[in-house]
Amino acid sequence: LHALQRIRRGMPLDKTLNQLACYEIQDHLKKQGFYFANVSLEEGYDESHSRVVFNITEGPKVRVRSVEFTGHKELASTARLRTQIDTSRSFLQTWGGTFNPAIVDNDVVKLSEYYRNNGYHKVQLSRELRFSADMQYVDVVFHIQEGDRSRVYDAGIVGSKSHPPEQLASFLTVKKGEFFNAKTINDDVRNLTDYIGYRGYMADVREVVTEVPEQ
């Protein structure tokens, strides 16, 4: 923990730096599984103090007891969805499975990307944490609202003044009739931005998705 804070003996007392050290120590403990950790300043929050004293309450180390998914219907099984996330369960509730809230939040992003890359561009995801009575275990539940799976009705270029739209359209890899794929579209946006920018023009390339009713 000493390595996490930048406070050294003999340096001028800095209240802001001391408080920042509290946040950094607390964040470190949370990443180590101590989700309920709290760090406060006993001394060092006032210019009259000559010491910096951290009061650390770790609380129990939390392990992931289970990972569940709700609302998934068409795209993937539970087993398949588990391969898309980094949150892992503990073995026999003893080894591994250290709970890291930042990883869980990032898993929401990863699952959203997985669905958007497979046609579900309106997918909505959230996560729920259910702690055991003793606060030593947590069940992580990912709630999924898939929405409809969409295909590309058409793709084109609008608004270009420096280059003919037909010329820029030749760079598009998104194809009519394919399932909506966010990665493919993002790649096209990046390639178009680079192409226009390398030729000395300011490029503001963005995707615009318009819903087309089923016919």
Disulfide bonds with the S-S distance in Angstrom:
none
